[in-house]
Amino acid sequence: MARLIEMGCRMAMLPTFAGREEWRSILIAAQSHRHPLSDRRVNEAEVINELMLNLENPSSIASCLKSARNNGRNVRSAITQEMWEALNDGWGRLSNIDGVSVQRDLPSLLDWVKQHSSVFRGAAETGMIRDDGYNFLRIGGALERADMTLRLLDIKYYVLLPEIDKIGGGRDHHQWTSILHALSATRAYQWVYRGDFSPWRIADFLVLNRSFPRSVNFCYQQLGHFLSLLHNGSGYSDHCYDIAQEMISKMAEVGMGEIFRDGLHEFIVDAIAHTDRLNSAISHSYYFEPSHAVNY
């Protein structure tokens, strides 16, 4: 979510045309389009408050940190001290920040959120035992990354497609490279494509590349791997693995030329729906849904 807000800030700095609303596209990409803000013209302060501080929005950064801290407290003995401190310190800092402070210090706060998330992931990688808890943590991370990479790409469809500039012009180039920047993908992309910033290559890198950790394909490879470990170790249904494998097979068979020909937006919408379907299947199969909660 921090990366999504960061991209909104970068896009808002571009010269705009009358009636264009970059910040509404951020709300839509974050799936907050059902919020009352979406029924009227929105400004930067409102969107940032909605996506960063609003505890009634379950996808806001504050809500995510609060939920993560509560979940960490419930399994306190299963996570490392460093993981717990990252969760506790993160929630403690953000819970004491108001809208004025966010507006004033937004770039540094977004960097802090990304760095704090990296601290948590690093603590998990170096100190957490490789059991089902670790597998679920990695599955959740891969689901989140696949979903948000798709949403960042789809911002191009909603508002940021150039109305006057030709595709491939300077404005379009800046928009596509901004997606790379938001995903911390610029240097990795340059290593692969040596400065060719054509839209189809950027989309190919972020969707189909098997080596970049935030590409949709890489995330689904991870999902397939860790779901397989859960299945083999527990005897649970492999229904979730099959859903993940459907997307893995699809990305192995399709090329970016075909995706662009049939419509990148249409592919992204289908992929987001598939990711949501997988998320729901995991929640149901492994009793994460409230109606299936298990008392220990």
N, C-alpha and C positions, 0 to 999 in steps of 0.2 A: 504493500500500500504506500509506503514511503517512496518507492520508485515511481509509482503512478502519480503521486502528488508532484514529485520532482519534475516529471515530464510535463505536467500541466504548467508549471512555472516556466520551463524553457519555451514551451509553445506560446505562452502568453506574452513573451517578449518579442515575438515576431510582429511585424506590421500587419494589422488585421483589416478586414473589410467590414463594412457596416452589416450588422446582423449576425456576424459569426460569433459563436460562443464556445471558446475552447474549454472553459471550465464545465460547461454542461456535458461535453464529450467525456470528461474525466468522471463525472457522476455516472454516466451511462456505462462506461467501461468498468467501473467499480460495482456495477449492478445496483446502484443506488437510485436508479431512474424512477422507482416507485415512491421516492421521498417527495413530500410537498414542494421542496425546492425545485423539482424538475418541472413544475407547472408554470413557472415564470422565469424571467431572466435572472440569472444567478451571478454573483460576483466571487472574487477570489476568497475573501474572508469567510463567506458562508460555506463554500465547498471545503475549504481547509478545516474549518471547525467540524463539519459533518464527517469527514474522512479521517480526521486525526483525533478529535477530542470527544465526540458525541458517544456516550456510553449506551445510548439506545440503538445505535447502529452496530450490530454485531461484528461488522467488518472493519470498523474504525481501528486505528492503531491503539488507542486507549483500551478499547474493548478486547482486542486481541491480547494485549499485555495482561489485562486483568484476568481473562480466562486462562491464559497460560500460567499465571502465578497461582490461581486457584487449583488448576489441575496438577501443577508441580507440588503444591502443598499436600494434595491428596495422595501422592505417591512419593512423598519426601524421601523415604528410605531407598527408592529405586533409582534416584538420580544423584549426580555428584554434587558436592558442596559448591563447586564453581557454577554449575548449571542453576542451582537454586539462587545463588547470589545474583546471577545475571537477571533472572526473572524478578526477584524481589527488588533489586536496585532499579531495574527498568520501570517497574510499575510505580515505585516510590517517587521517582523523578517526574514521570509524566503526569501523575495524579495531582501534582502541585503546580502545574502550568496552566495559565489561563489563555484566552484567545488573543489578548494583546501581546503577551510574551511570544506566542507562536508566530504571529505576524512579524514581530520584530526580529526574531532569531530563527526564522524558518529554515534557511539553508543549513545552518549548523545543527539544528534539531533533526532534520532528515538524515544528515550524515551520522548523527549519534544513534538514531534508530537502526540504521543499516549496520553500523559497527557493533552495536550491542547484540543484534541478531547473530552476527558473525562470531562474537565471543561465546554465545550460547552454543552455536553449532560446533565451534572448536572444542569447547568443554565436553560436549557429548562424544565427539569423535575420539578424543584422547583419553577419556576416563570412564565411559559407560560400557558396561558388560554387554556383549553381543547376544541378547536374548530377544524375546518377543517384544519387550518394551522398546528396545532399540529399533527393531524392524518397523514397528508402528510409527516411531518418530521419523524415520527415513521416508516411509510411505506418505505421511502427512506433509513433509517438506516437498516431496516430488509432486504431489497433487497441487500444492499451493504454487509452486514454480511454474508448472505447466499451465495452470489456469491464468496466472498473471501475465505470463509471456504472451499468451493468446490475446488477452485483453489489451495489453499495451500495443500489440500489432493492430488491433481493431480500431484504435483511436483514429487511425488514418481514414477509416471509412466514414465515421460519424461526422466529424467537423473539419478535420485537418486536410482532407483532399483539396488540392488547389482549385479554386473556382476559375481563376483567370490564367495563372501560369500553366505552361505545358508540363505534363508529367516528365520528369527528368530535369526540370529547370532548377535554378538555385534554391527556390523556396521548397520544392519537393525534396531536393537533396538534403536540406537542413532537417526536414521533418523525419526522413528515414534515418539519418545519422543520430538524431535525438533519441530514437528508439534504442539504438545500440548503446548510447551513453546511459540511458535509464537502466539498462540491464547489465551495466558494467561489461559490455561485450566488445567495445571498440578495439582494444588491442588484440584480443583473440581473433576478431574478424579480420583485422589487417594482416595478421600472421597467416591466415588461410587465403585471403583474396588479394593481398598486396595492393590495397588502395582502390580497388574497383568497387565503388559504392552504388552500384545499380540496384534498384528496388528488388528485383527478382533474386539477386544474390543475397541481399540482406534477409529477405523473407526465407530463402532456402537455408541460410545459416541458423536462423532462429526457430525454424520449424523442423527441418529434416536432418540437420547435422547430428551425428552420433557421438561427437566428442565434446561439444560445448555443454557445460553442466546446466545451463538454463534453457537449452533448446527443448522443444516439445518432445522430440524423438528421444533425446537423452533421458528426460524425466520419465517417459513411459517405459524405457528400458529398465530404469531403476524400479519403477512400480512392478513390472513383471518379475524382476529378480527377488524383491523383498516379499511380494505376495506368494511367490513360489516357496520361499523359506518358511513362511507362516503355514502354508498348506502342508508341506512335507513334515513339519515339526509337530503339528497339532491334529492333523486328521480332519480339519474343517473343510467345508465345501470349497471346490476350486472355481466357483462361479465368478468371484471377483477377478481371479487370474485370467479367466477366459475373456472378461470384458476388457481388461488391459491389453490382452493379446490381440483383440480385434483391431485396436488402434495401432499397435505395433506392426501388424501385418499390412494395414492400410498404408502406413507411411513407408513401408519397405517397397510397396508396389507402385506408388505414385511419384511423379517428378514435379518440380516446381513449375515447369512450363505448363503442365496439365492443370495444376492448381490455379495458376493465373488465368488460364483460358476459361476454366469453369467458374472462376470467381474466388478470390482470396477471402473476401468477407464471408461467403457462403461456407467455405471450408472451415474458417475460424468458428463460425456459429455452431456448426456441427461438432467440431472438436470440443468446444466449451460444453455443449450439451452432453457429449460422451464422457467428459471428465466429471461433470456433475452426476451423471448416472453411475460412474464408478465410485465416486465419493459416497453416494447413497447406498450402494450395494455393500461397501465396506462397513458403513455405519450399521446397517441392518445385520449383516452376517456376523459381526464381531461385537454386537450389543452396545454400540455407542449411542444409539438413539434412546431418548428418555423413556420411551414406552417399553424398551427392552433392557432397561438397566438391571443389573444383577447386584444383589446385596450380599456382601461378604461378611 
